[in-house]
Amino acid sequence: MFGDDPTDPGASPVDDAGRMPVAGAEGWRYEPFERDEATGEHRITLVRETDGEEVRMTLPAFVEQGDELGEIALLVIRARERWRELKGLGG
């Protein structure tokens, strides 16, 4: 689905809709990024494939390296999942 064929090292992880898996976060994917032309900010939406849960974040223009974006995405996903678990315990 995401072109991650191990026999094709040149295969792109991006699917036909422009989505791509979040490395290290099983079942989560990036939606296509949006960019605010006025500020250069990146608007990023992360979606959990199992239930469609969405997390949106806006990052400054200077955060543009893939490894930086990936680390931030993982932090945000972990925080969201922890928040949801705690919310479930409280009520």
Phi, psi and omega per residue, in radians:
M1 nan -0.721 -3.096
F2 -1.800 0.222 3.106
G3 1.245 0.463 -3.102
D4 -1.668 0.742 3.128
D5 -1.203 2.002 -3.094
P6 -1.126 -0.320 3.108
T7 -1.452 -0.150 3.119
D8 -2.155 1.545 -3.084
P9 -1.100 -0.288 3.123
G10 -1.598 -0.002 -3.101
A11 -1.145 2.446 3.138
S12 -1.475 2.458 3.079
P13 -1.367 -0.074 -3.086
V14 -1.508 2.261 3.131
D15 -1.452 -3.111 -3.078
D16 -1.118 -0.391 3.132
A17 -1.618 0.075 3.125
G18 1.477 0.208 3.129
R19 -1.613 2.718 -3.113
M20 -2.596 2.515 -3.135
P21 -1.163 2.615 3.050
V22 -1.550 1.999 -3.133
A23 -1.059 2.242 3.115
G24 1.548 -0.005 3.138
A25 -2.295 1.455 -3.096
E26 -0.905 2.238 3.067
G27 1.518 -0.027 3.101
W28 -1.858 2.581 3.103
R29 -2.432 2.693 2.993
Y30 -1.478 2.353 2.907
E31 -1.415 2.910 3.101
P32 -0.980 2.365 -3.132
F33 -1.221 2.611 3.016
E34 -2.024 2.627 3.134
R35 -2.254 2.287 3.048
D36 -1.431 1.925 -3.071
E37 -1.103 -0.527 -3.110
A38 -1.257 -0.688 -3.061
T39 -1.895 -0.313 -3.069
G40 1.416 0.011 -3.124
E41 -1.139 2.617 3.101
H42 -1.774 2.225 3.029
R43 -1.809 2.069 -3.022
I44 -2.125 2.302 3.074
T45 -2.004 2.275 3.072
L46 -1.938 2.389 -3.102
V47 -2.254 2.317 3.032
R48 -1.503 2.145 -3.023
E49 -1.140 -0.538 -3.040
T50 -1.191 -0.603 -3.070
D51 -2.385 0.067 3.104
G52 1.372 0.139 3.096
E53 -0.950 2.273 -3.125
E54 -2.023 2.501 3.026
V55 -2.269 2.270 3.122
R56 -2.055 2.493 3.098
M57 -2.549 2.676 3.070
T58 -2.099 2.232 -3.111
L59 -2.057 2.589 3.127
P60 -1.143 2.775 -3.081
A61 -1.009 -0.552 -3.071
F62 -1.316 -0.169 3.043
V63 -1.637 1.640 -3.057
E64 -2.362 -0.133 3.113
Q65 -1.326 2.459 -3.103
G66 -0.991 -0.706 -3.126
D67 -1.197 -0.617 3.092
E68 -1.165 -0.809 3.121
L69 -1.055 -0.724 3.135
G70 -1.099 -0.756 3.121
E71 -1.097 -0.762 3.140
I72 -1.138 -0.741 3.117
A73 -1.033 -0.763 3.133
L74 -1.110 -0.719 3.103
L75 -1.082 -0.767 -3.118
V76 -1.154 -0.736 3.128
I77 -1.106 -0.804 3.123
R78 -1.067 -0.746 3.125
A79 -1.107 -0.715 3.129
R80 -1.115 -0.781 -3.135
E81 -1.162 -0.691 3.097
R82 -1.127 -0.774 3.139
W83 -1.048 -0.749 -3.129
R84 -1.132 -0.715 3.110
E85 -1.115 -0.776 3.135
L86 -1.144 -0.697 3.116
K87 -1.078 -0.675 3.123
G88 -1.155 -0.596 3.140
L89 -1.261 -0.544 -3.067
G90 -1.469 -0.186 -3.125
G91 3.074 nan nan
